[in-house]
Amino acid sequence: MITSHLQLEHYLVVAALLFAIGTYGVLARRNAVAVLMGVELMLNAANINFLAFWRYVDPGRLEGQVFVLIIITVAAAEAAVGLALVLNIYRTFGTAEVDRVNTLKG
Amino acid sequence: MPAIWIIPALPLASFLIICALFLRPERSRFAPHVLIAALVGSLVLSVMAVAGLWHDPAHAPIEYRATWLAINPGGALQSTSVGGLTLEVGVLLDPLSGLMLVVVSLVSLLIQIYSIGYMHGDVGYGRYFAFMSLFSFSMLGLVASSNFLQIYIFWELVGLCSYLLIGYYYQTLSAANAAKKAFVVTRFGDVGFLLGIIALSYAGGTFNLLELESLIASDLLVPFFFGQSVFVTVVALLIFSGAVGKSAQFPLHVWLPDAMEGPTPVSALIHAATMVAAGVYLVARAFFVFHASGEALVVVACIGAFTAFLAATIAVVQSDIKRVLAYSTISQLGYMMLALGAGSAVAGIFHLTTHACFKALLFLCAGSVIHAVGTNDMWHMGGLWRPMKATAITCAIGALALAGVWPLSGFYSKDLVLATVATSHGLESALGAGGRTTLLALGLVVVFLTAFYMTRMWAVTFAGRPRNNEGRRAQHGAAHESPAVMILPMAVLAGLAVIGGLLNHEAVGAPLNHFLGAGEVHATHAGWLVWVSLALALSGIVSAWAIYGARAVSLAGIAARPALAIHRFVERKWYMDDFYHGVVARGVVAASALFAWFDRHVVNGFVDGAAWLAGVAGRSLRLAQTGQLQLYALVVVAAAAVVGFALAYFGVAIIPAASVLP
């Protein structure tokens, strides 16, 4: 049972904080695994938004939950591919720090 | 009636056979025989064709035609307003084309026989006869054409062949230049000709000569600019510009004297039967267009008369025997144009026919002399009548015929031309009686000049004593009479030059007049005109003989200052070549330098600028490519943030307000 003082805004603030932390991780962390974790955080922030809007705006429809399930699936696939990439980057460059992988420099 | 298309096809076959079998020097011995056999065939067929027409010239012209290419036949596609365009090939036989077929094949045949002797031992023997075959084919094809497009195709072929033959000695720079000059100068006229036939055919919906003739006669032409009469005048003048180029009329006559660089039989062919005759034939062929426009005829007459005078004066001072003849040809072509402009195709074609015989003869004589002496300069000859009696006699016949002395052929045709001018109503109504008299007076002056320069040429070449070493060697037997194979055609042509007048002699009922000019009013001879022109011709002969032959009058006596100035003016060819070289050619060069500068700096500048801009853009954008993936992500996030804030502050609802809360 949802307590009455917990409103939609609270969920949105949590999601926004989570998204900001994830963005910080993606942009600022040097370790590639940490960057992947930041991406996961951002995806889950989106999930929270989906569920909050579903629950408070239109609980009769299923789209919110369906999207969340799809995103979880995509996140799993992304984690698998991402970790495989990180593994290969480590093997090729001898490091997993993203700022040292800059051979695409123009 | 034999199939007419075989007449031009025979020289074409000869061309192909020579090219396939006899081109190599070691195998070229039988090349002339192939061509001569083909031309005999053409001549026989042409004579048969004319014989078939002779008794009934008013009979409808015989025409064979076939569709060559049909574009949008019958206007089925409806995409244009002009229906379809059907290109045809065909042959047309009427008295005019029949007569020309005979003249062309006859003169060409005699020149080829002569060439066997003249070109003997030349490295390019096979090539020479191959080109000659192509030349004969082109000219016969032009004459037999039944539509303007086909005439134009053969017209250009004739131009190509004269280019090839004038530049026959292509190792010589002057010959190569003369060939180029002939090709380029005539091309100026050809552009007008092409525009003219396109305009005419567009307005008439057909290229066919007979159809266009009936359209113009019944006023059914659909002119797409101006009115009917102005349109026809413009078209006639455009067609005439083609004839001006080909027939070396003022102001495009400058190529013909330079065309002397080719072998002499080639000059004979060009001057008598093919290249320059094509222009006159074209005007006669398209006479229905000119007839519909009085103004165009007057232009033709004036250009013809002026050209005749201009060239005759230049011929008087030339020292190269072939150049005398070349300017003489230009002058006589002017006569033909004058006759056509005065409204008589009969007079023009009659003079063309007689002129073809005696001018070919004169060139063959000149070739015979050059063959013997090895120089073109008359002042290095002299006294040649003793070793070269046959040449001297035939040359004298040709010269007298050209001068218009009774009873040789030139007398009759020239007389008809002058009588036509004297009685032309078209010229009188357009220019007034005074204008017509001026043209007639020009014609009469040219009679005197013609007699003068022909006598001068004969006297300087054949009379007197040898003038220098070459001449003296000639006297001691180095100069020999040409072989029989060269003398025979000259003798035949001399015979024709004597009796050619019979073609339109009143004693035998003026047959040419009936044959060609069915329906044309015959110019009645003004009695005094015959005597005046004859007197002028004789006085020209006598005065030239007095100066150059008998040396009774010393040149020093008349070399006063104004006479010298005139002499220089005429000798510099009225400064026409200098004008073209100094003004036209230099103007073209200056203009092209200007365009070259524009191209190099402006047009190229745009292209180079675009390349430079791309380079600069690439170099600066390269700085953004750091290879740091996180920087790219930062840019994406920052951009998204900017967009988001912008949307929030400028009050654009991301989600329509109604759907936010139920």
Interface residues (C-beta under 8 A of the other chain):
Chain A: T23 V26 L27 A28 V35 V57 D58 V98 D99 V101 N102 T103 L104 K105 G106
Chain B: L621 R622 L623 A624 Q625 T626 G627 Q628 L629 Q630 A633 L634 V637 V660 L661 P662
